[in-house]
Amino acid sequence: MHDLTANTALGGAAPRVDHHGPVILSEEPGFALASVSARRDRQRATVLAIRRMIGPSAPKTGHWAGDRVTAFCTGPEQWILAAPYDSEEFLFERAKREVKGNASVTEQTGAWCTFDLRGTDLAAVMERLCPINMASFKAGSAIRSSIDHLSCFVLCRTKNHISIFGPRSSAVSLHHSLLTAIQAAF
Amino acid sequence: MSQINRLVGGQVDRDQTLNFTFDGKPYQGHAGDTLASALLANGVRLMARSFKYHRPRGVLTAGSEEPNAMFELRDGARREPNTRATTSELFDGLIAKSQNKIGSLSFDFMAINDQFSNFLTAGFYYKTFMWPAAFWEKVYEPIIRRAAGLGSISLQDDPDDYDRGFLHCDLLIIGAGPAGLAAALTAGRAGAQVILADEDFTLGGRLNSERLNFADQSGSDWAVQTLAELVGLPNVRVMARTTVLGAFDHGIYGALERVSDHLLQPAPGKPRQMLWRIYAKGSLLCAGATERPIAFENNDRPGIMLAGAMRSYANRWAVTPANEVAVFTNNDDGHRTATDLHAKGVSIAAVIDIRPDAPQSQHYEVIAGGQVINSRGRLGLKSIDIALPGGDIRRLSCGALGVSGGWNPNVHLTSHHRGRPEWMPKIAAFGPPAEGPAGLRIAGAAKGDLSTAGALRGGAEQAHGWLKDLGFTPTTLDLPETEDAHISITPFWAVKGCKRAWLDQQNDVTVKDVELAHKENFISVEHLKRYTTLGMATDQGKTSNMGGLAIMAELTGKAIPEVGTTIFRPPYTPTAIGAFAGRDQGKKFRPTRRTPSHVWAEEQGAVFVEVGMWLRAQWFPKEGETDWRQSVAREVLATRKSVGICDVTTLGKIDVQGADAAIFLNKIYCNGFAKLAIGKTRYGLMLREDGIAMDDGTAARLAADHFVVTTTTANAVSVFRHMEFARQCLWPNLDVQLISTTEAWAQYAVAGPNARQLLQKVVDPEFDLSNDSFPFMACANITVCGGLRARLFRISFSGELAYEIAVPTPYGDAMIRRLMQAGIEFDATPYGTEALGVMRIEKGHAAGSELNGTTTALNLGMARMVSKAKDSIGSTLSERSGLNGEDALKLVGLRPVNFSDPIPAGSHLMRKGDPVDAAHDQGYVTSACFSPNLGHAIALALVTSGDSRMGEILRLVSPLTGFDHDVEVVSAHFIDPEGERLRA
């Protein structure tokens, strides 16, 4: 077991949590992430491998699926797998084993920062951030969108819970954008 | 002064009294007032001075079309000029100042301009200020600039925030008057996602301005009731204080919401204004209509206003501009004003109707067939002169005159895709074009339906149609019965023979100016506009365009539709630039990227530099160092002496996987990669299709089907995009997958003679770092610090024995601390981008300054890298003869003959004795620095046939700075030219 300690994307030892009005904004560093991209003519086998890892169906464009291990679609025949880091630190290696050479797998754990928004009327926040149509953004939706020039994935967990994956190096900027939008909305 | 002109009734909240000042004088108004209505309530008619002649002006309208009553609102950094009093919601503490004057509002020294009106006609500045020519820049232009414009800005940073957002809807309804409300109710009840936007703070449009019966209630009560239902519907978003300012492509509309303009200052965290981008499946323009004036001599005195506006002030705001008013009209609508004001107890001096058959009244005098031909009153209207039908002139005392020349549909948004408004004879006005923006339909007065019932009906019907088209099942609205009168209008634009009769009050354009434009053959509507400035500035001619066109039609003997009209562009009303910028200003202009060692570097006192969006440590100053070069020299010397550590995370990293990954890279790079062994790294050069060098970096082969490509920091995104284009478009049949891992790995260069020893302290012992096991250009997946996965590359930018070690980014901070701790015994030194640059110049490595978009592999001394044994992007065009001449530029080193001389980057090189000009140019310096190892300046340069000119002395010149001294052409490799250090 190595003796290095990870820090959060915002640079702290513990994840930051902000409360404002009815919204809680929390940094969520606890994800192991791995990208899966089907190799040429191996989409079917890749989808089956993802199903083995997350559950009954691999998410299609614009969606995420799964339970403990989840996946969201990032492009044609491409997904990102997510799972609790504590128990799935080597998610990428597990994914490699599952896809059996039918897909390219890359560890992405350190590439992203994740922020969760919890609360009522999150649409009032999101409409200040990105052009997602919140009326049709239901639980299970996963959309790539630009938030203040940052390319992010936005996942609707439930009506009152949204996850945002953004580039880790810009976590401070993204956090600022999210907090500003929350404060403007409420 | 109390509110002497306040009437009974209205929609102001008399329980809330608001204090405000105008030109320093205190006044009071009520909640629900605009600044204009509050001033009128206080008996203030004189509100402004006109643009050119500095004529006294009052309020003309009651809406956003206002040309006159513009103020500087607020003070300090929040001061905003040219703000319309008619749309400024009154709040407690409002500070309003008049503008465009020298002296006081009632005694403006610049009013002398009015005495020289014969010299200040349309286009006067094209004809004057011609002589002497030398006076233009120093005398005339400053004077003109001083006189131009209206209000002045604070010249301080705007302290408020602006925001932007995105909305989606099935139906966007623009305008919440009778048509908009009926449409919204129809669509809202059908379950459609509806946005109802209106620029006013009280919705209802003219329903709030008229005394209308809607069955058993008033029109304004019906509006309140309807809005209450709409607000209660979860699928309807009612947006007050929101101006839809433009129709853009694909059903996208821009809308400005004035979130905090009705407050003294925005609440903490709240923006002043928000710019919304609205994505609408369908849209309905219910923007109503704007009343137009009639031109007559001196028709611009304070107290003369549009009749509909006078009615709005009386009915909505319970205000009259004077105790005794008159009305001048050419249509039935003007009579409503007299009726309504009379009902409020205001004395009606007379209604002057140009129509001989004008309807009569039992309550006040109606002068049928009469015309107002002049007005009197220096700072406000005192009387009007009326030409009676028999030819006599009658002078009539009155403090205000309502003028109604008919109504123009507000078709502005229908023109935003270049639709040209079409003439509607029935209402003598331009209506919407046959082909406006796709998906934009029109209802109500904006379509020319000027009756209230017609507007209700039109709104409901258009919404009904949209809903069916969008797949909804609408029900028919049970509309209340209300006024459905046919508007009788006799087109009448200007009293015959008038000269100083104002058409455009904002730009001081008179009938005489249009006549002058006609005389000088500026008869096209576009020329008329630009020559006279008719229809320009903040009101964009909403009350003036029609009058100008009508006068020009009469002068040219054409019908108005033959003369045509100009069209409208966004924004519908003036919009602050801050609103367009939104949050993207100052340090928030764009996001920043922080390296994994950022927090640690801050703790060390690093000086950061922006590289793209990255913040990189430039150098790490130590106590006692007074100059950045001292810090950089220390970092360079320490690295070459022992070991230095640099965060190189910012270099682009691209994961390339797939069965054809090697074939793919072989095509991307000009040098060979197909046979690169697993566990090896190779330097690679990418060419553009035209053969020019694009980017360089390394590719490490971690498995047969897995490479990690590195790019320069600046080109990380463009190289990834280039590779994706190649993968998807050029060779879609190759089995290759790409993903950026720049963010995923924290990567540190560990360079110097003790680099291996330092790394051995953190790399787990099962990995042998000896030269035999891990030689120069090796790469491997390893573990560090007891099992953390890592990647190790033995590559060197500095020319030293060097490695780059990568760990998952969350451990980047811990890793730099561990490396520094482990390096204490070696005096390990962190170094920044400046030291990095010095060391690469000392080593002769090309970087961004050399790969500058004009250089080829040949120029860079890498011609042999362009493989002839395979095809790759750019390889064929790199063989063009023009790029491969004998005299091609070659990368060389330079050192000063006199070692104390500097070598500035960008300087040019000349042969000794040659003239210093472009024809004799021998090349230029691309990169330069002071080498602490050599003790003098060194440089890299691109020199004509440079590789064969070693030892030649050239002149280093900079004609711009007067620089001129001798330098010697030497090898670009100043340090360790044999590469012994990096292979050690």
Interface residues (C-beta under 8 A of the other chain):
Chain A: M1 H2 D3 L4 T5 A6 N7 T8 A9 G11 P29 S35 S37 R39 R40 A103 S104 T106 E107 Q108 T109 G110 A111 W112 E127 R128 L129 C130 P131 I132 N133 M134 A135 S136 D148 H149 L150 P167 R168 S169 S170 A171 V172 S173 L174 H176 S177 T180 A181 Q183 A184
Chain B: D161 D163 R164 G165 F166 L167 H168 Q193 P268 G269 K270 P271 M274 R277 Y279 R583 D584 K588 R590 P591 T592 R593 R594 T595 H598 V599 M613 W614 T649 D655 Q657 G658 A659 D705 H706 N733 L734 D735 Q737 I739 S740 T741 T742 E743 A744 W745 A746 T783 V784 C785 G786 G787 L788 V807 P808 T809 P810 Y811 G812 D813 A814 M815 R818
